[in-house]
Amino acid sequence: MSEEIIKVLDNLGEKFGIAIDWTSQNVMPYIQELMNRYRSYFITSCAIWLILELVLLVISIVVFRGGVKQKKEDKYWSWYEEGFFRMLFLIISTIILIIALPITIQLLLKGIYMPEFIFINAIGGIKWNIQN
């Protein structure tokens, strides 16, 4: 296990007033199992979000193609009817996809190739509200 993770866990133990005996036979396997489970959760979560974003992309393409097809058939197509809502949907979904897809892909790659990084960030993101 990385020295950085041990330092983070030691710091956590200090905040709780717990001393962790790293020589114990039970501590290291448990920490490794916990990291593996969290990594699996993180990767699965990112994959689900990626799938939902790709579904939104497919829906946007279908809606756009339907609008173009309807525009070709009806020369007097009004934006005040369903065309306005179609374009509004396309604009909003495009903005969401431009922002969300790269972030989701980056997080998924971090979860696959740098699991220690996501574990340290998860522990570091915990807000401590311990009253003395």
N, CA, C and O atoms as a GROMACS GRO file, in nm:
protein
  528
    1MET      N    1   0.085  -0.118   0.000
    1MET     CA    2   0.000   0.000   0.000
    1MET      C    3   0.088   0.123   0.000
    1MET      O    4   0.198   0.121   0.056
    2SER      N    5   0.043   0.226  -0.060
    2SER     CA    6   0.119   0.349  -0.074
    2SER      C    7   0.137   0.418   0.061
    2SER      O    8   0.050   0.413   0.148
    3GLU      N    9   0.251   0.483   0.077
    3GLU     CA   10   0.281   0.558   0.200
    3GLU      C   11   0.184   0.673   0.219
    3GLU      O   12   0.150   0.708   0.332
    4GLU      N   13   0.138   0.733   0.108
    4GLU     CA   14   0.045   0.846   0.117
    4GLU      C   15  -0.086   0.803   0.181
    4GLU      O   16  -0.142   0.876   0.263
    5ILE      N   17  -0.135   0.687   0.143
    5ILE     CA   18  -0.261   0.638   0.199
    5ILE      C   19  -0.245   0.609   0.347
    5ILE      O   20  -0.335   0.638   0.426
    6ILE      N   21  -0.132   0.554   0.386
    6ILE     CA   22  -0.106   0.526   0.527
    6ILE      C   23  -0.103   0.657   0.606
    6ILE      O   24  -0.155   0.663   0.717
    7LYS      N   25  -0.042   0.761   0.550
    7LYS     CA   26  -0.039   0.891   0.618
    7LYS      C   27  -0.180   0.948   0.634
    7LYS      O   28  -0.214   1.002   0.739
    8VAL      N   29  -0.261   0.936   0.528
    8VAL     CA   30  -0.398   0.986   0.537
    8VAL      C   31  -0.476   0.910   0.642
    8VAL      O   32  -0.549   0.970   0.720
    9LEU      N   33  -0.463   0.778   0.645
    9LEU     CA   34  -0.535   0.697   0.743
    9LEU      C   35  -0.484   0.723   0.885
    9LEU      O   36  -0.563   0.721   0.979
   10ASP      N   37  -0.354   0.748   0.902
   10ASP     CA   38  -0.301   0.785   1.033
   10ASP      C   39  -0.360   0.918   1.079
   10ASP      O   40  -0.396   0.934   1.196
   11ASN      N   41  -0.370   1.012   0.987
   11ASN     CA   42  -0.430   1.141   1.019
   11ASN      C   43  -0.577   1.125   1.058
   11ASN      O   44  -0.624   1.190   1.151
   12LEU      N   45  -0.648   1.038   0.986
   12LEU     CA   46  -0.786   1.009   1.022
   12LEU      C   47  -0.796   0.948   1.161
   12LEU      O   48  -0.883   0.984   1.240
   13GLY      N   49  -0.706   0.856   1.189
   13GLY     CA   50  -0.704   0.794   1.322
   13GLY      C   51  -0.680   0.895   1.432
   13GLY      O   52  -0.740   0.886   1.538
   14GLU      N   53  -0.593   0.991   1.408
   14GLU     CA   54  -0.567   1.095   1.506
   14GLU      C   55  -0.691   1.178   1.533
   14GLU      O   56  -0.718   1.215   1.647
   15LYS      N   57  -0.767   1.209   1.428
   15LYS     CA   58  -0.889   1.289   1.445
   15LYS      C   59  -0.994   1.216   1.527
   15LYS      O   60  -1.069   1.278   1.602
   16PHE      N   61  -0.998   1.085   1.513
   16PHE     CA   62  -1.092   1.004   1.590
   16PHE      C   63  -1.034   0.959   1.724
   16PHE      O   64  -1.106   0.904   1.807
   17GLY      N   65  -0.907   0.981   1.744
   17GLY     CA   66  -0.842   0.936   1.866
   17GLY      C   67  -0.814   0.787   1.865
   17GLY      O   68  -0.816   0.723   1.970
   18ILE      N   69  -0.789   0.732   1.748
   18ILE     CA   70  -0.764   0.589   1.732
   18ILE      C   71  -0.623   0.570   1.681
   18ILE      O   72  -0.579   0.638   1.588
   19ALA      N   73  -0.552   0.478   1.743
   19ALA     CA   74  -0.419   0.443   1.694
   19ALA      C   75  -0.432   0.316   1.609
   19ALA      O   76  -0.489   0.216   1.653
   20ILE      N   77  -0.379   0.321   1.489
   20ILE     CA   78  -0.387   0.206   1.398
   20ILE      C   79  -0.255   0.131   1.404
   20ILE      O   80  -0.148   0.187   1.382
   21ASP      N   81  -0.265   0.004   1.435
   21ASP     CA   82  -0.146  -0.081   1.440
   21ASP      C   83  -0.126  -0.144   1.303
   21ASP      O   84  -0.196  -0.238   1.266
   22TRP      N   85  -0.031  -0.089   1.228
   22TRP     CA   86  -0.010  -0.135   1.091
   22TRP      C   87   0.060  -0.270   1.085
   22TRP      O   88   0.068  -0.331   0.978
   23THR      N   89   0.108  -0.318   1.197
   23THR     CA   90   0.173  -0.449   1.198
   23THR      C   91   0.071  -0.562   1.214
   23THR      O   92   0.104  -0.679   1.195
   24SER      N   93  -0.052  -0.528   1.248
   24SER     CA   94  -0.156  -0.629   1.266
   24SER      C   95  -0.184  -0.699   1.133
   24SER      O   96  -0.180  -0.637   1.027
   25GLN      N   97  -0.213  -0.826   1.142
   25GLN     CA   98  -0.240  -0.906   1.021
   25GLN      C   99  -0.375  -0.871   0.958
   25GLN      O  100  -0.395  -0.897   0.839
   26ASN      N  101  -0.468  -0.814   1.035
   26ASN     CA  102  -0.603  -0.789   0.985
   26ASN      C  103  -0.619  -0.653   0.918
   26ASN      O  104  -0.710  -0.635   0.836
   27VAL      N  105  -0.534  -0.558   0.949
   27VAL     CA  106  -0.554  -0.421   0.901
   27VAL      C  107  -0.530  -0.409   0.751
   27VAL      O  108  -0.615  -0.358   0.678
   28MET      N  109  -0.418  -0.455   0.705
   28MET     CA  110  -0.382  -0.437   0.564
   28MET      C  111  -0.479  -0.507   0.469
   28MET      O  112  -0.520  -0.445   0.370
   29PRO      N  113  -0.517  -0.632   0.492
   29PRO     CA  114  -0.614  -0.694   0.400
   29PRO      C  115  -0.749  -0.621   0.399
   29PRO      O  116  -0.813  -0.610   0.295
   30TYR      N  117  -0.791  -0.571   0.516
   30TYR     CA  118  -0.919  -0.500   0.521
   30TYR      C  119  -0.911  -0.369   0.443
   30TYR      O  120  -1.003  -0.336   0.368
   31ILE      N  121  -0.803  -0.294   0.460
   31ILE     CA  122  -0.787  -0.168   0.388
   31ILE      C  123  -0.782  -0.194   0.237
   31ILE      O  124  -0.842  -0.120   0.160
   32GLN      N  125  -0.712  -0.298   0.196
   32GLN     CA  126  -0.705  -0.330   0.053
   32GLN      C  127  -0.842  -0.370  -0.001
   32GLN      O  128  -0.879  -0.332  -0.112
   33GLU      N  129  -0.917  -0.448   0.076
   33GLU     CA  130  -1.051  -0.486   0.034
   33GLU      C  131  -1.142  -0.364   0.025
   33GLU      O  132  -1.221  -0.351  -0.069
   34LEU      N  133  -1.132  -0.275   0.122
   34LEU     CA  134  -1.211  -0.152   0.122
   34LEU      C  135  -1.178  -0.067   0.000
   34LEU      O  136  -1.268  -0.012  -0.064
   35MET      N  137  -1.050  -0.055  -0.032
   35MET     CA  138  -1.010   0.022  -0.150
   35MET      C  139  -1.063  -0.043  -0.278
   35MET      O  140  -1.109   0.028  -0.368
   36ASN      N  141  -1.058  -0.174  -0.288
   36ASN     CA  142  -1.109  -0.243  -0.407
   36ASN      C  143  -1.259  -0.224  -0.424
   36ASN      O  144  -1.308  -0.205  -0.535
   37ARG      N  145  -1.333  -0.229  -0.313
   37ARG     CA  146  -1.478  -0.209  -0.320
   37ARG      C  147  -1.512  -0.066  -0.360
   37ARG      O  148  -1.601  -0.044  -0.442
   38TYR      N  149  -1.440   0.030  -0.302
   38TYR     CA  150  -1.465   0.170  -0.338
   38TYR      C  151  -1.430   0.196  -0.484
   38TYR      O  152  -1.501   0.269  -0.554
   39ARG      N  153  -1.322   0.136  -0.529
   39ARG     CA  154  -1.283   0.151  -0.670
   39ARG      C  155  -1.390   0.093  -0.762
   39ARG      O  156  -1.425   0.154  -0.862
   40SER      N  157  -1.442  -0.024  -0.728
   40SER     CA  158  -1.549  -0.085  -0.808
   40SER      C  159  -1.673   0.004  -0.810
   40SER      O  160  -1.735   0.022  -0.915
   41TYR      N  161  -1.709   0.057  -0.695
   41TYR     CA  162  -1.824   0.148  -0.687
   41TYR      C  163  -1.801   0.271  -0.775
   41TYR      O  164  -1.890   0.310  -0.850
   42PHE      N  165  -1.684   0.330  -0.766
   42PHE     CA  166  -1.652   0.451  -0.840
   42PHE      C  167  -1.656   0.426  -0.990
   42PHE      O  168  -1.714   0.505  -1.065
   43ILE      N  169  -1.595   0.318  -1.035
   43ILE     CA  170  -1.593   0.285  -1.178
   43ILE      C  171  -1.734   0.255  -1.228
   43ILE      O  172  -1.771   0.298  -1.338
   44THR      N  173  -1.813   0.182  -1.151
   44THR     CA  174  -1.950   0.151  -1.190
   44THR      C  175  -2.033   0.278  -1.199
   44THR      O  176  -2.111   0.295  -1.293
   45SER      N  177  -2.017   0.366  -1.103
   45SER     CA  178  -2.090   0.493  -1.104
   45SER      C  179  -2.054   0.576  -1.227
   45SER      O  180  -2.143   0.630  -1.292
   46CYS      N  181  -1.926   0.586  -1.258
   46CYS     CA  182  -1.883   0.660  -1.377
   46CYS      C  183  -1.935   0.596  -1.505
   46CYS      O  184  -1.976   0.666  -1.597
   47ALA      N  185  -1.935   0.465  -1.510
   47ALA     CA  186  -1.985   0.395  -1.630
   47ALA      C  187  -2.134   0.420  -1.649
   47ALA      O  188  -2.180   0.438  -1.762
   48ILE      N  189  -2.210   0.420  -1.541
   48ILE     CA  190  -2.354   0.445  -1.552
   48ILE      C  191  -2.379   0.587  -1.602
   48ILE      O  192  -2.463   0.609  -1.689
   49TRP      N  193  -2.305   0.684  -1.547
   49TRP     CA  194  -2.321   0.822  -1.594
   49TRP      C  195  -2.280   0.835  -1.741
   49TRP      O  196  -2.345   0.908  -1.817
   50LEU      N  197  -2.177   0.766  -1.780
   50LEU     CA  198  -2.133   0.771  -1.920
   50LEU      C  199  -2.240   0.714  -2.012
   50LEU      O  200  -2.266   0.769  -2.119
   51ILE      N  201  -2.303   0.604  -1.972
   51ILE     CA  202  -2.410   0.544  -2.050
   51ILE      C  203  -2.529   0.639  -2.061
   51ILE      O  204  -2.586   0.655  -2.169
   52LEU      N  205  -2.566   0.703  -1.950
   52LEU     CA  206  -2.677   0.799  -1.954
   52LEU      C  207  -2.645   0.918  -2.045
   52LEU      O  208  -2.733   0.967  -2.116
   53GLU      N  209  -2.522   0.964  -2.043
   53GLU     CA  210  -2.483   1.074  -2.130
   53GLU      C  211  -2.487   1.032  -2.277
   53GLU      O  212  -2.528   1.111  -2.363
   54LEU      N  213  -2.445   0.911  -2.306
   54LEU     CA  214  -2.451   0.863  -2.444
   54LEU      C  215  -2.596   0.844  -2.491
   54LEU      O  216  -2.626   0.868  -2.608
   55VAL      N  217  -2.683   0.802  -2.401
   55VAL     CA  218  -2.827   0.792  -2.434
   55VAL      C  219  -2.882   0.930  -2.466
   55VAL      O  220  -2.958   0.947  -2.562
   56LEU      N  221  -2.844   1.030  -2.387
   56LEU     CA  222  -2.886   1.167  -2.414
   56LEU      C  223  -2.834   1.215  -2.549
   56LEU      O  224  -2.903   1.286  -2.621
   57LEU      N  225  -2.712   1.176  -2.583
   57LEU     CA  226  -2.656   1.211  -2.714
   57LEU      C  227  -2.737   1.148  -2.827
   57LEU      O  228  -2.767   1.216  -2.926
   58VAL      N  229  -2.773   1.022  -2.814
   58VAL     CA  230  -2.852   0.954  -2.918
   58VAL      C  231  -2.990   1.019  -2.930
   58VAL      O  232  -3.039   1.039  -3.041
   59ILE      N  233  -3.052   1.051  -2.817
   59ILE     CA  234  -3.183   1.117  -2.821
   59ILE      C  235  -3.172   1.252  -2.890
   59ILE      O  236  -3.260   1.289  -2.969
   60SER      N  237  -3.067   1.326  -2.862
   60SER     CA  238  -3.047   1.457  -2.924
   60SER      C  239  -3.031   1.444  -3.075
   60SER      O  240  -3.087   1.523  -3.151
   61ILE      N  241  -2.955   1.344  -3.118
   61ILE     CA  242  -2.937   1.323  -3.262
   61ILE      C  243  -3.069   1.286  -3.329
   61ILE      O  244  -3.100   1.335  -3.438
   62VAL      N  245  -3.147   1.200  -3.264
   62VAL     CA  246  -3.277   1.159  -3.320
   62VAL      C  247  -3.371   1.279  -3.329
   62VAL      O  248  -3.440   1.297  -3.429
   63VAL      N  249  -3.373   1.361  -3.223
   63VAL     CA  250  -3.460   1.479  -3.223
   63VAL      C  251  -3.416   1.577  -3.333
   63VAL      O  252  -3.501   1.634  -3.402
   64PHE      N  253  -3.286   1.596  -3.349
   64PHE     CA  254  -3.236   1.686  -3.452
   64PHE      C  255  -3.272   1.636  -3.592
   64PHE      O  256  -3.318   1.714  -3.676
   65ARG      N  257  -3.251   1.507  -3.615
   65ARG     CA  258  -3.284   1.451  -3.748
   65ARG      C  259  -3.434   1.461  -3.776
   65ARG      O  260  -3.474   1.486  -3.889
   66GLY      N  261  -3.515   1.441  -3.673
   66GLY     CA  262  -3.660   1.456  -3.690
   66GLY      C  263  -3.699   1.598  -3.726
   66GLY      O  264  -3.788   1.620  -3.807
   67GLY      N  265  -3.631   1.696  -3.665
   67GLY     CA  266  -3.657   1.836  -3.695
   67GLY      C  267  -3.617   1.872  -3.836
   67GLY      O  268  -3.689   1.946  -3.903
   68VAL      N  269  -3.504   1.822  -3.882
   68VAL     CA  270  -3.459   1.849  -4.018
   68VAL      C  271  -3.555   1.785  -4.117
   68VAL      O  272  -3.589   1.846  -4.219
   69LYS      N  273  -3.597   1.665  -4.089
   69LYS     CA  274  -3.690   1.594  -4.178
   69LYS      C  275  -3.824   1.668  -4.185
   69LYS      O  276  -3.882   1.682  -4.292
   70GLN      N  277  -3.871   1.715  -4.070
   70GLN     CA  278  -3.998   1.788  -4.068
   70GLN      C  279  -3.985   1.921  -4.140
   70GLN      O  280  -4.079   1.964  -4.207
   71LYS      N  281  -3.872   1.986  -4.128
   71LYS     CA  282  -3.848   2.114  -4.196
   71LYS      C  283  -3.850   2.096  -4.348
   71LYS      O  284  -3.901   2.181  -4.420
   72LYS      N  285  -3.794   1.985  -4.398
   72LYS     CA  286  -3.793   1.958  -4.542
   72LYS      C  287  -3.934   1.932  -4.594
   72LYS      O  288  -3.967   1.971  -4.706
   73GLU      N  289  -4.016   1.864  -4.514
   73GLU     CA  290  -4.152   1.831  -4.557
   73GLU      C  291  -4.245   1.951  -4.551
   73GLU      O  292  -4.330   1.968  -4.638
   74ASP      N  293  -4.229   2.035  -4.450
   74ASP     CA  294  -4.320   2.147  -4.429
   74ASP      C  295  -4.242   2.277  -4.447
   74ASP      O  296  -4.161   2.314  -4.362
   75LYS      N  297  -4.267   2.346  -4.557
   75LYS     CA  298  -4.192   2.468  -4.585
   75LYS      C  299  -4.228   2.581  -4.490
   75LYS      O  300  -4.148   2.672  -4.471
   76TYR      N  301  -4.345   2.576  -4.431
   76TYR     CA  302  -4.391   2.684  -4.343
   76TYR      C  303  -4.390   2.639  -4.197
   76TYR      O  304  -4.483   2.669  -4.122
   77TRP      N  305  -4.289   2.571  -4.160
   77TRP     CA  306  -4.274   2.518  -4.024
   77TRP      C  307  -4.250   2.633  -3.927
   77TRP      O  308  -4.163   2.716  -3.952
   78SER      N  309  -4.324   2.640  -3.820
   78SER     CA  310  -4.316   2.751  -3.726
   78SER      C  311  -4.232   2.713  -3.605
   78SER      O  312  -4.246   2.604  -3.549
   79TRP      N  313  -4.146   2.805  -3.566
   79TRP     CA  314  -4.064   2.781  -3.447
   79TRP      C  315  -4.147   2.788  -3.320
   79TRP      O  316  -4.104   2.741  -3.215
   80TYR      N  317  -4.264   2.848  -3.328
   80TYR     CA  318  -4.347   2.863  -3.209
   80TYR      C  319  -4.421   2.736  -3.173
   80TYR      O  320  -4.478   2.725  -3.065
   81GLU      N  321  -4.420   2.642  -3.261
   81GLU     CA  322  -4.484   2.515  -3.232
   81GLU      C  323  -4.380   2.423  -3.167
   81GLU      O  324  -4.306   2.468  -3.079
   82GLU      N  325  -4.372   2.300  -3.208
   82GLU     CA  326  -4.280   2.206  -3.144
   82GLU      C  327  -4.135   2.231  -3.185
   82GLU      O  328  -4.044   2.181  -3.118
   83GLY      N  329  -4.110   2.304  -3.290
   83GLY     CA  330  -3.974   2.332  -3.334
   83GLY      C  331  -3.895   2.410  -3.230
   83GLY      O  332  -3.776   2.387  -3.212
   84PHE      N  333  -3.962   2.504  -3.162
   84PHE     CA  334  -3.895   2.582  -3.059
   84PHE      C  335  -3.848   2.492  -2.945
   84PHE      O  336  -3.735   2.503  -2.898
   85PHE      N  337  -3.935   2.405  -2.900
   85PHE     CA  338  -3.900   2.316  -2.790
   85PHE      C  339  -3.794   2.215  -2.831
   85PHE      O  340  -3.711   2.174  -2.750
   86ARG      N  341  -3.798   2.177  -2.955
   86ARG     CA  342  -3.697   2.085  -3.008
   86ARG      C  343  -3.559   2.151  -3.005
   86ARG      O  344  -3.462   2.089  -2.962
   87MET      N  345  -3.551   2.274  -3.050
   87MET     CA  346  -3.423   2.345  -3.049
   87MET      C  347  -3.376   2.375  -2.907
   87MET      O  348  -3.257   2.368  -2.877
   88LEU      N  349  -3.470   2.408  -2.819
   88LEU     CA  350  -3.435   2.432  -2.679
   88LEU      C  351  -3.376   2.305  -2.616
   88LEU      O  352  -3.277   2.311  -2.544
   89PHE      N  353  -3.438   2.191  -2.644
   89PHE     CA  354  -3.387   2.062  -2.595
   89PHE      C  355  -3.247   2.036  -2.650
   89PHE      O  356  -3.159   1.992  -2.576
   90LEU      N  357  -3.227   2.063  -2.778
   90LEU     CA  358  -3.097   2.039  -2.839
   90LEU      C  359  -2.989   2.128  -2.779
   90LEU      O  360  -2.878   2.082  -2.754
   91ILE      N  361  -3.020   2.253  -2.757
   91ILE     CA  362  -2.922   2.346  -2.700
   91ILE      C  363  -2.884   2.304  -2.558
   91ILE      O  364  -2.766   2.299  -2.524
   92ILE      N  365  -2.984   2.274  -2.476
   92ILE     CA  366  -2.956   2.234  -2.338
   92ILE      C  367  -2.880   2.103  -2.333
   92ILE      O  368  -2.783   2.090  -2.258
   93SER      N  369  -2.922   2.004  -2.411
   93SER     CA  370  -2.853   1.875  -2.408
   93SER      C  371  -2.711   1.887  -2.462
   93SER      O  372  -2.621   1.818  -2.412
   94THR      N  373  -2.689   1.971  -2.560
   94THR     CA  374  -2.554   1.990  -2.614
   94THR      C  375  -2.462   2.053  -2.509
   94THR      O  376  -2.348   2.011  -2.494
   95ILE      N  377  -2.512   2.152  -2.439
   95ILE     CA  378  -2.432   2.216  -2.332
   95ILE      C  379  -2.398   2.114  -2.224
   95ILE      O  380  -2.284   2.108  -2.178
   96ILE      N  381  -2.496   2.036  -2.183
   96ILE     CA  382  -2.473   1.934  -2.080
   96ILE      C  383  -2.369   1.834  -2.127
   96ILE      O  384  -2.279   1.797  -2.051
   97LEU      N  385  -2.380   1.789  -2.251
   97LEU     CA  386  -2.286   1.688  -2.302
   97LEU      C  387  -2.145   1.743  -2.319
   97LEU      O  388  -2.048   1.673  -2.292
   98ILE      N  389  -2.133   1.868  -2.362
   98ILE     CA  390  -2.000   1.929  -2.378
   98ILE      C  391  -1.928   1.937  -2.243
   98ILE      O  392  -1.807   1.921  -2.236
   99ILE      N  393  -2.004   1.962  -2.138
   99ILE     CA  394  -1.944   1.972  -2.005
   99ILE      C  395  -1.924   1.834  -1.942
   99ILE      O  396  -1.818   1.806  -1.887
  100ALA      N  397  -2.026   1.750  -1.949
  100ALA     CA  398  -2.026   1.625  -1.871
  100ALA      C  399  -1.944   1.512  -1.931
  100ALA      O  400  -1.880   1.438  -1.857
  101LEU      N  401  -1.943   1.497  -2.061
  101LEU     CA  402  -1.871   1.384  -2.121
  101LEU      C  403  -1.721   1.384  -2.090
  101LEU      O  404  -1.670   1.281  -2.046
  102PRO      N  405  -1.649   1.494  -2.110
  102PRO     CA  406  -1.506   1.490  -2.077
  102PRO      C  407  -1.478   1.467  -1.928
  102PRO      O  408  -1.383   1.398  -1.892
  103ILE      N  409  -1.562   1.524  -1.843
  103ILE     CA  410  -1.542   1.505  -1.699
  103ILE      C  411  -1.564   1.359  -1.662
  103ILE      O  412  -1.485   1.302  -1.587
  104THR      N  413  -1.670   1.298  -1.713
  104THR     CA  414  -1.700   1.159  -1.682
  104THR      C  415  -1.591   1.066  -1.734
  104THR      O  416  -1.550   0.973  -1.664
  105ILE      N  417  -1.543   1.091  -1.855
  105ILE     CA  418  -1.437   1.007  -1.910
  105ILE      C  419  -1.310   1.022  -1.829
  105ILE      O  420  -1.241   0.922  -1.803
  106GLN      N  421  -1.276   1.145  -1.789
  106GLN     CA  422  -1.157   1.168  -1.707
  106GLN      C  423  -1.168   1.095  -1.572
  106GLN      O  424  -1.072   1.032  -1.528
  107LEU      N  425  -1.283   1.104  -1.507
  107LEU     CA  426  -1.301   1.036  -1.378
  107LEU      C  427  -1.295   0.884  -1.394
  107LEU      O  428  -1.240   0.815  -1.309
  108LEU      N  429  -1.352   0.833  -1.502
  108LEU     CA  430  -1.348   0.689  -1.526
  108LEU      C  431  -1.205   0.641  -1.545
  108LEU      O  432  -1.166   0.537  -1.491
  109LEU      N  433  -1.126   0.716  -1.620
  109LEU     CA  434  -0.985   0.679  -1.640
  109LEU      C  435  -0.906   0.688  -1.511
  109LEU      O  436  -0.819   0.604  -1.486
  110LYS      N  437  -0.934   0.788  -1.428
  110LYS     CA  438  -0.866   0.798  -1.298
  110LYS      C  439  -0.902   0.678  -1.211
  110LYS      O  440  -0.816   0.623  -1.142
  111GLY      N  441  -1.030   0.638  -1.215
  111GLY     CA  442  -1.072   0.523  -1.135
  111GLY      C  443  -1.006   0.394  -1.180
  111GLY      O  444  -0.980   0.306  -1.098
  112ILE      N  445  -0.980   0.382  -1.308
  112ILE     CA  446  -0.919   0.260  -1.361
  112ILE      C  447  -0.768   0.258  -1.338
  112ILE      O  448  -0.713   0.158  -1.293
  113TYR      N  449  -0.702   0.370  -1.367
  113TYR     CA  450  -0.556   0.371  -1.365
  113TYR      C  451  -0.493   0.429  -1.238
  113TYR      O  452  -0.376   0.403  -1.212
  114MET      N  453  -0.567   0.506  -1.159
  114MET     CA  454  -0.512   0.565  -1.037
  114MET      C  455  -0.610   0.549  -0.920
  114MET      O  456  -0.663   0.649  -0.871
  115PRO      N  457  -0.635   0.428  -0.876
  115PRO     CA  458  -0.733   0.408  -0.770
  115PRO      C  459  -0.692   0.474  -0.638
  115PRO      O  460  -0.779   0.514  -0.560
  116GLU      N  461  -0.563   0.487  -0.611
  116GLU     CA  462  -0.519   0.552  -0.488
  116GLU      C  463  -0.562   0.698  -0.487
  116GLU      O  464  -0.597   0.752  -0.382
  117PHE      N  465  -0.558   0.761  -0.603
  117PHE     CA  466  -0.596   0.901  -0.615
  117PHE      C  467  -0.741   0.922  -0.576
  117PHE      O  468  -0.772   1.015  -0.500
  118ILE      N  469  -0.831   0.838  -0.625
  118ILE     CA  470  -0.972   0.856  -0.593
  118ILE      C  471  -0.999   0.823  -0.446
  118ILE      O  472  -1.086   0.883  -0.384
  119PHE      N  473  -0.924   0.727  -0.392
  119PHE     CA  474  -0.943   0.691  -0.252
  119PHE      C  475  -0.897   0.805  -0.161
  119PHE      O  476  -0.965   0.838  -0.064
  120ILE      N  477  -0.784   0.865  -0.191
  120ILE     CA  478  -0.733   0.977  -0.111
  120ILE      C  479  -0.827   1.096  -0.122
  120ILE      O  480  -0.854   1.163  -0.022
  121ASN      N  481  -0.878   1.124  -0.242
  121ASN     CA  482  -0.973   1.234  -0.258
  121ASN      C  483  -1.102   1.209  -0.181
  121ASN      O  484  -1.159   1.302  -0.124
  122ALA      N  485  -1.148   1.084  -0.179
  122ALA     CA  486  -1.270   1.052  -0.106
  122ALA      C  487  -1.250   1.072   0.044
  122ALA      O  488  -1.337   1.126   0.112
  123ILE      N  489  -1.136   1.028   0.096
  123ILE     CA  490  -1.109   1.046   0.238
  123ILE      C  491  -1.087   1.193   0.270
  123ILE      O  492  -1.134   1.243   0.373
  124GLY      N  493  -1.016   1.263   0.183
  124GLY     CA  494  -0.990   1.405   0.205
  124GLY      C  495  -1.115   1.491   0.194
  124GLY      O  496  -1.118   1.601   0.250
  125GLY      N  497  -1.216   1.444   0.125
  125GLY     CA  498  -1.338   1.521   0.108
  125GLY      C  499  -1.437   1.508   0.221
  125GLY      O  500  -1.540   1.575   0.222
  126ILE      N  501  -1.406   1.422   0.317
  126ILE     CA  502  -1.498   1.403   0.430
  126ILE      C  503  -1.493   1.526   0.519
  126ILE      O  504  -1.385   1.572   0.557
  127LYS      N  505  -1.609   1.578   0.552
  127LYS     CA  506  -1.618   1.694   0.642
  127LYS      C  507  -1.628   1.644   0.785
  127LYS      O  508  -1.713   1.561   0.818
  128TRP      N  509  -1.541   1.695   0.868
  128TRP     CA  510  -1.538   1.652   1.008
  128TRP      C  511  -1.615   1.750   1.093
  128TRP      O  512  -1.579   1.867   1.100
  129ASN      N  513  -1.721   1.704   1.157
  129ASN     CA  514  -1.801   1.785   1.247
  129ASN      C  515  -1.795   1.726   1.387
  129ASN      O  516  -1.898   1.701   1.450
  130ILE      N  517  -1.677   1.706   1.436
  130ILE     CA  518  -1.658   1.645   1.568
  130ILE      C  519  -1.647   1.757   1.669
  130ILE      O  520  -1.560   1.844   1.660
  131GLN      N  521  -1.736   1.755   1.766
  131GLN     CA  522  -1.734   1.855   1.873
  131GLN      C  523  -1.648   1.805   1.988
  131GLN      O  524  -1.662   1.692   2.034
  132ASN      N  525  -1.558   1.890   2.035
  132ASN     CA  526  -1.473   1.852   2.150
  132ASN      C  527  -1.540   1.884   2.280
  132ASN      O  528  -1.484   1.859   2.387
   0.00000   0.00000   0.00000
